[in-house]
């Protein structure tokens, strides 16, 4: 079989790739535009870790190609450097340097000089984390504690409000991780990100689907109290199942106002087992902090009436194919994949180990909580009920 020739993409084609990538399209979808394999697209995007490079532009003070062509013509007819400078409105020293660095009067060529100037201009600004190694070490420590770049950036701003030298954006941290040429953070730290991948994905990218079954007498989320919808008071929870290997799973519960997380060990996924475990878990909290539970339409909640009868906690269900209606829980499940990657043997985790994982997430600062932790906010809620 004849091998297809290597393709070289033009600047406009690369711009199209980045536009589609930022919109959340997959490598395969982008590759179809060019009738190529997805690996050829990945080769281009992976050069900067999936992060769109900043578009270069010339300084308004730099010589233009038109000016360089005027210099070339003036040299050809024997004009002096001072004459050329006067014609272009430039300093004689500027013209002198330009000609000298490009081979002198006998070898000067406008197009070659212009390209050389463009190539020599590739001097990227040194990254802040390279300039400030103490800040880099602090960021590295937080990454190793499984803090996200956004949490680190927010915490630094909150902790050092008047010290700009100890503040860095989350984008700078991501760029330093995915673009190793910067030399700021070690590549090994990528393993501590929530979702480990070689390239950064667009926030618009998703492969999430929801194909759960029907629930008899399900109460729609549209009937949930307004205080639960606007997170005005604590005590309204969102729940779901996180799956591992060999059909194993754990229950994840997130309180809507404080984002406080509880994990529940499940010996099975049948509705009787799940409901029994959830009923037992509710006894850990005062009634004021467990008013409602919102779930998707998974069959594990088929016996939801028994749960409500035993706990006096109303269960509400998301609309079909709308898992985003449990946004806090969906986001938290994504964070948990850092601790429980797909294929993890969940039965090997005791309830004590699950509690330890939940504690780690609850002690991380959250942007949505103004960089307080869920543990701090939940403790305030507990104190107010006492």
Helices and strands as residue ranges (DSSP letters): H 11-22, H 27-34, H 38-45, G 46-48, H 65-76, H 81-88, H 92-100, H 110-120, H 128-131, H 133-144, H 149-159, G 164-166, H 170-178, G 180-182, G 187-192, G 221-223, H 226-229, E 236-243, G 245-247, E 249-255, E 261-265, H 271-282, G 287-289, E 292-295, G 299-301, H 304-311, E 314-317, G 323-326, H 327-336, G 346-348, H 351-362, E 365-366, G 367-369, E 372-373, H 374-385
